[in-house]
């Protein structure tokens, strides 16, 4: 018993030093009590691919803490086949948060304290079976609701950081497979892998792509960071895509990394993983990883600083990293003409990023850069802000306070008018309003389009 207690203490301590969250999701009134957003400590996912049966099954064990009594809130898009809490059979209710999102709420009311949730479900999204192989990816999006890891596996919402382990087995084939991931991977045996992800990851951090061993081209190179580390860079692509050059991708990645390290500091992850796709496509960011076109590569690498190291805990804060990356796309140009955007005017339970975050949002940053040019400007602030808050989850109010403390000024009126304001539509017809296109680096991809990447 003493050994178990010590091990648990070490696990909790490890989570504390690896992750820090400046946001806590407020409980909802539910039935006779509250729907409570828990603090997940660890998640162990066991994923099995059966080639003969053409099925993917997942068994998940989540250890979590509730700070108050109530019904715990998680999410999982596929319907669970089996649920238990503390070894007792249970069920999930699918609950709508009106006009915002849908979540899964456990039907059992739990006391304050630590609990263990076990769930079994099938995975059918972004899976492609052939006679002796399988391809699968956990690709995500912040442009539509419920499109983070909950598409595939049970998770807390984006506010929560937790350690993940994935055991991956492929049955019914002798054909070797390869896993590309932003976790530390161990090949246990042929077609049997274990992945460990850092404790600062959230439900939007994980990059996971499984495919047959002979189906891709790959190039690797070490980059020497400004802090002396050797950062392994891996670029891979589908071998039949003749229009994609992994050599050009890795050349561009090194060029962009030099600029980003100069602007914001050492690369914030242990490696960089890039899945190169076609020239007309955009991309999507993960922690130290991306699938992307060359055109969008710099934008997606920027997100490994802002979005997947300093991470938004809810949709209202999602505008910050998109505005920063889009401002970088525009070479950090100053702005004098801005208008209310309403990018943070939504429900605190929203999980999608406002489309005005890209063009209009980046203009707001250009305006602040000009406003504070006598104090070093916004880029200098972002470098300092990043170094102090990397590997953390932030809210919109936290970002506001960081700006106010750094520049020693009150930005309440600015945020109320330009960021929290919901009156954008009335301003679109004013002569002094300049509408800017949304960023092409983040187009919305259909499931059919993503299937072609597998």
C-alpha positions in Angstrom: 0.0 0.0 0.0 2.8 2.4 0.9 4.4 1.8 -2.5 1.1 2.6 -4.3 0.8 5.8 -2.4 4.3 6.9 -3.2 3.8 6.0 -6.9 0.6 8.0 -6.9 2.3 11.0 -5.3 5.1 10.9 -7.9 2.6 10.8 -10.7 0.8 13.8 -9.3 4.0 15.7 -8.8 5.2 14.9 -12.3 1.9 16.2 -13.8 2.3 19.4 -11.7 5.8 20.3 -12.9 5.1 19.4 -16.6 1.8 21.3 -16.9 0.2 24.5 -15.6 -3.3 25.7 -16.4 -4.5 29.2 -15.9 -8.1 28.1 -16.6 -10.8 26.1 -14.9 -14.1 25.3 -16.6 -17.1 26.3 -14.5 -19.5 23.6 -13.5 -23.0 23.5 -15.0 -26.3 23.0 -13.1 -27.4 19.5 -13.8 -30.3 17.4 -12.4 -30.1 17.5 -8.6 -26.5 18.7 -8.5 -23.8 19.9 -10.9 -22.1 18.7 -14.1 -18.5 18.9 -13.1 -15.4 19.3 -15.4 -12.8 17.0 -13.9 -9.0 17.1 -13.7 -7.8 14.1 -15.6 -4.4 12.8 -14.3 -3.7 10.0 -16.8 -5.4 8.3 -19.7 -4.3 4.8 -20.9 -5.7 3.9 -24.3 -5.5 0.4 -25.7 -6.3 0.5 -29.5 -6.6 -2.7 -31.5 -6.8 -3.0 -35.3 -8.3 -6.2 -36.6 -7.5 -6.5 -40.3 -9.6 -9.6 -40.9 -12.7 -8.2 -39.1 -11.9 -4.6 -40.4 -12.6 -3.1 -37.0 -10.8 -0.7 -34.6 -11.6 -1.0 -30.9 -10.4 1.1 -28.0 -10.4 0.4 -24.3 -9.7 3.6 -22.3 -8.9 4.0 -18.6 -8.9 7.5 -17.3 -7.9 8.4 -13.7 -9.3 11.8 -12.7 -10.0 14.0 -9.7 -13.2 16.0 -9.0 -12.8 19.1 -6.9 -16.5 19.0 -6.0 -19.3 16.4 -5.9 -21.4 16.0 -9.1 -21.7 14.3 -12.5 -18.4 14.3 -14.4 -18.3 15.8 -17.9 -16.2 14.2 -20.7 -16.6 13.8 -24.4 -16.6 11.0 -26.9 -18.3 11.4 -30.3 -18.7 7.6 -31.0 -21.3 5.9 -28.9 -19.6 3.9 -26.1 -20.2 0.2 -26.0 -19.4 -0.2 -22.3 -18.8 2.2 -19.4 -17.7 1.7 -15.8 -16.8 4.0 -13.0 -14.7 2.7 -10.1 -15.4 -0.9 -11.4 -19.2 -0.4 -11.3 -21.2 -0.4 -14.5 -22.4 3.1 -15.7 -23.7 5.0 -18.6 -23.2 8.3 -20.3 -25.9 10.8 -21.2 -25.4 12.9 -24.3 -26.1 16.5 -23.1 -26.5 19.6 -25.1 -25.1 22.9 -23.9 -27.7 25.0 -25.8 -26.4 26.7 -29.0 -22.8 25.8 -28.1 -21.8 22.1 -28.0 -22.7 18.6 -26.9 -20.9 16.6 -24.2 -21.1 13.2 -22.4 -22.1 13.3 -18.7 -21.8 10.3 -16.5 -25.1 9.1 -15.1 -23.6 8.4 -11.7 -23.1 11.3 -9.2 -19.6 11.1 -7.7 -18.1 12.4 -4.5 -15.2 14.8 -4.4 -12.0 12.9 -4.9 -10.2 10.5 -7.2 -12.0 8.1 -9.6 -11.3 5.7 -12.4 -13.4 5.6 -15.6 -13.2 2.8 -18.1 -14.8 3.0 -21.6 -14.9 0.8 -24.6 -15.7 2.1 -28.1 -15.1 1.5 -31.8 -13.2 3.9 -34.0 -14.5 4.3 -37.6 -13.5 7.8 -38.6 -10.4 8.3 -40.8 -9.8 4.5 -41.1 -9.0 2.8 -44.4 -8.6 -1.0 -44.5 -7.0 -3.0 -47.4 -6.6 -6.8 -47.6 -3.5 -6.9 -45.4 -3.1 -3.4 -44.0 -4.8 -0.5 -42.3 -4.3 3.3 -42.3 -5.7 5.6 -39.6 -5.2 9.1 -38.5 -6.4 11.2 -35.5 -6.5 14.4 -37.4 -8.3 17.3 -35.8 -9.8 20.7 -36.5 -10.8 23.8 -34.5 -13.1 25.0 -37.2 -16.0 22.7 -36.3 -17.3 21.5 -33.0 -16.2 18.3 -31.3 -13.3 17.7 -33.7 -10.4 17.2 -31.3 -9.3 13.8 -29.9 -12.9 13.2 -28.8 -13.7 12.1 -32.4 -11.8 8.9 -31.6 -11.3 8.5 -27.8 -12.8 9.7 -24.5 -11.2 12.9 -23.2 -11.8 15.9 -21.0 -12.4 19.2 -22.8 -9.5 21.4 -24.0 -9.0 23.1 -20.7 -7.3 20.0 -19.2 -3.7 18.8 -19.4 -3.0 15.1 -18.7 -0.5 12.3 -19.4 -1.5 9.8 -22.1 -0.3 6.4 -23.0 -1.4 4.6 -26.1 -0.9 0.9 -26.7 -1.5 0.1 -30.4 -1.8 -3.5 -31.8 -2.5 -4.6 -35.3 -3.9 -8.1 -35.7 -4.4 -10.3 -38.7 -1.5 -9.3 -40.9 2.2 -9.9 -41.3 2.7 -6.7 -43.2 4.7 -4.2 -41.1 3.2 -0.8 -40.2 4.6 2.5 -39.2 3.3 5.0 -36.6 4.1 8.7 -36.9 3.4 10.5 -33.7 4.5 13.4 -31.5 4.8 11.1 -28.5 7.8 8.9 -27.5 7.2 5.6 -29.3 8.4 2.2 -28.3 8.1 -0.7 -30.8 7.2 -3.6 -28.4 7.1 -6.1 -31.3 6.0 -6.3 -34.9 2.9 -4.2 -35.3 2.7 -3.6 -31.6 3.6 -0.1 -30.3 3.5 1.9 -27.1 3.3 5.7 -27.2 3.9 8.0 -24.2 2.8 11.7 -24.5 4.0 14.5 -22.3 1.9 15.7 -19.4 1.3 19.2 -20.8 -0.7 17.8 -23.7 -4.5 18.5 -24.1 -7.2 16.9 -26.3 -5.9 19.1 -29.2 -2.2 18.2 -28.9 -1.9 14.6 -30.2 -0.6 13.8 -33.7 -1.2 10.1 -34.7 -0.9 8.6 -38.1 -0.7 4.8 -38.8 0.1 3.5 -42.2 1.7 0.5 -44.0 5.5 0.5 -43.9 6.0 0.7 -47.7 3.6 3.6 -48.4 5.6 6.7 -47.6 8.8 8.6 -48.4 10.8 10.1 -45.5 13.7 12.3 -44.7 15.3 13.1 -41.3 17.7 15.8 -40.1 18.9 17.2 -36.8 18.6 20.9 -36.2 20.8 22.6 -33.6 18.6 24.9 -31.5 19.8 28.2 -30.1 19.7 26.5 -26.6 22.2 23.8 -27.8 19.7 20.9 -28.2 19.6 18.8 -31.3 16.0 18.9 -32.5 15.2 15.8 -34.7 13.1 16.9 -37.7 11.2 14.3 -39.6 9.4 14.9 -42.9 7.3 12.2 -44.5 4.8 12.1 -47.4 2.8 9.5 -49.3 5.3 7.8 -51.7 2.9 8.1 -54.7 2.7 11.9 -54.4 5.2 13.0 -57.0 4.3 16.6 -56.5 5.5 16.7 -52.9 9.3 17.0 -52.2 10.3 16.0 -48.7 13.7 17.6 -49.3 12.1 21.0 -50.0 9.9 20.6 -46.9 12.9 20.0 -44.6 14.8 22.9 -46.1 11.9 25.2 -45.5 11.4 23.8 -42.0 15.0 24.7 -41.0 14.6 28.1 -42.5 11.4 28.8 -40.6 12.7 27.4 -37.3 15.7 29.8 -37.4 13.3 32.7 -37.7 10.9 31.5 -35.0 13.7 30.8 -32.5 15.0 34.3 -33.1 11.6 35.8 -32.6 10.2 33.8 -29.7 13.0 31.6 -28.3 14.1 27.9 -28.4 11.8 25.4 -30.2 9.4 24.4 -27.4 9.1 20.7 -28.2 11.6 17.8 -28.3 11.2 17.3 -32.0 9.4 18.4 -35.2 7.2 16.1 -37.3 5.8 17.1 -40.7 3.5 15.3 -42.9 3.8 17.0 -46.3 0.7 17.3 -48.4 -0.2 18.9 -51.8 0.7 22.5 -52.8 -2.9 23.7 -52.8 -3.8 22.5 -49.3 -3.6 24.3 -46.0 -2.6 22.5 -42.8 -3.4 21.8 -39.1 -1.2 22.2 -36.1 -0.3 19.8 -33.3 2.3 20.0 -30.5 5.6 19.9 -32.4 3.9 18.4 -35.4 1.8 19.3 -38.4 0.3 18.0 -41.6 0.6 20.8 -44.0 1.4 22.2 -47.5 4.7 24.0 -48.0 2.8 27.3 -48.3 1.2 26.8 -44.9 4.3 25.4 -43.2 5.5 28.5 -41.5 2.0 29.3 -40.2 1.7 25.8 -38.7 5.2 25.9 -37.1 4.3 29.2 -35.5 1.4 27.2 -33.8 3.9 25.0 -32.1 4.6 28.1 -30.0 1.2 29.7 -29.8 -1.7 27.1 -29.9 0.2 23.9 -29.0 2.6 25.1 -26.3 0.7 28.1 -25.0 -2.7 26.5 -25.5 -6.2 28.0 -25.5 -8.4 26.4 -22.9 -11.6 27.2 -24.8 -12.8 28.6 -28.1 -12.9 32.2 -26.8 -9.1 32.1 -26.5 -8.6 30.4 -29.8 -8.4 33.8 -31.6 -5.1 34.6 -29.9 -2.9 32.0 -31.5 -4.6 32.3 -34.9 -4.1 36.1 -34.8 -0.4 35.7 -33.9 0.3 33.2 -36.7 -1.7 35.3 -39.2 0.1 38.4 -38.1 3.4 36.6 -38.8 2.1 35.6 -42.2 1.7 39.4 -42.9 5.3 40.0 -41.7 4.1 41.6 -38.4 2.8 44.7 -40.2 1.4 47.6 -38.1 -2.3 48.6 -38.4 -4.1 51.8 -37.8 -7.6 50.9 -39.0 -9.4 48.3 -36.9 -13.0 47.4 -36.1 -14.8 45.3 -33.5 -14.4 41.6 -34.2 -16.3 39.7 -31.5 -13.7 37.0 -31.5 -14.1 36.4 -27.8 -17.8 37.1 -27.4 -18.9 33.5 -27.2 -20.0 31.0 -24.5 -17.1 29.8 -22.3 -18.0 26.3 -23.4 -17.4 26.9 -27.1 -14.7 24.7 -28.6 -14.3 26.4 -32.1 -12.2 29.4 -33.2 -14.0 32.4 -34.5 -13.4 32.9 -38.2 -12.6 36.6 -37.6 -9.4 35.6 -35.7 -7.3 35.4 -38.9 -7.5 38.7 -40.8 -9.3 41.0 -38.5 -7.7 39.4 -35.4 -4.2 39.9 -36.8 -5.1 43.5 -37.5 -5.8 44.0 -33.8 -2.3 42.8 -33.0 -0.8 45.1 -35.6 -2.7 47.9 -33.9 -1.3 47.0 -30.5 2.2 46.8 -32.0 1.9 50.3 -33.2 0.3 51.5 -30.0 3.2 50.2 -27.9 6.0 50.8 -30.4 7.7 53.2 -27.9 7.8 50.2 -25.4 9.4 47.7 -27.7 6.2 46.6 -29.6 4.2 43.5 -29.5 6.8 41.0 -30.8 9.0 41.7 -27.8 6.1 41.1 -25.5 5.2 37.8 -27.2 8.7 36.5 -26.7 8.6 37.3 -23.0 5.0 36.1 -22.7 5.9 32.8 -24.3 9.0 32.1 -22.3 7.1 32.6 -19.0 4.0 30.7 -20.0 5.0 27.8 -22.4 3.4 24.4 -21.8 0.4 26.1 -20.2 -3.3 26.5 -20.9 -4.6 30.1 -21.0 -7.8 32.1 -21.1 -8.6 35.3 -22.9 -8.6 37.2 -19.5 -5.2 35.8 -18.8 -3.8 37.1 -22.1 -5.3 40.5 -21.4 -3.7 40.7 -17.9 -0.3 39.7 -19.4 -0.5 42.5 -21.9 -1.6 45.0 -19.2 1.2 44.0 -16.8 3.8 44.1 -19.5 2.9 47.5 -20.9 1.6 48.9 -17.6 -1.7 50.0 -19.0 -5.4 49.3 -18.8 -6.8 47.6 -21.9 -10.3 47.0 -20.6 -11.9 49.5 -23.1 -9.9 48.0 -26.0 -10.9 44.5 -25.2 -14.6 45.4 -24.6 -14.8 47.3 -27.9 -12.7 45.2 -30.3 -12.5 41.7 -28.8 -15.6 41.1 -26.6 -17.9 43.2 -28.8 -20.7 41.3 -30.6 -21.6 44.1 -33.0 -19.3 43.1 -35.9 -22.1 42.9 -38.5 -23.2 46.5 -37.9 -19.6 47.6 -38.7 -19.2 45.8 -42.0 -21.0 48.6 -43.8 -19.0 51.4 -42.4 -16.5 53.1 -44.7 -13.7 52.9 -42.3 -14.0 49.1 -41.8 -11.6 47.0 -43.8 -12.7 43.4 -44.2 -9.8 41.0 -44.6 -10.1 37.4 -45.9 -9.8 34.5 -43.6 -6.4 32.7 -43.6 -6.1 30.2 -46.5 -3.7 28.2 -44.3 -6.7 26.9 -42.3 -9.3 25.9 -44.8 -12.0 23.5 -43.6 -11.4 20.0 -44.9 -14.2 17.4 -45.4 -13.8 13.8 -44.1 -13.6 12.8 -47.8 -10.7 15.1 -48.4 -8.9 13.9 -45.3 -9.4 10.3 -46.4 -7.3 11.0 -49.5 -4.3 11.9 -47.2 -4.4 8.4 -45.6 
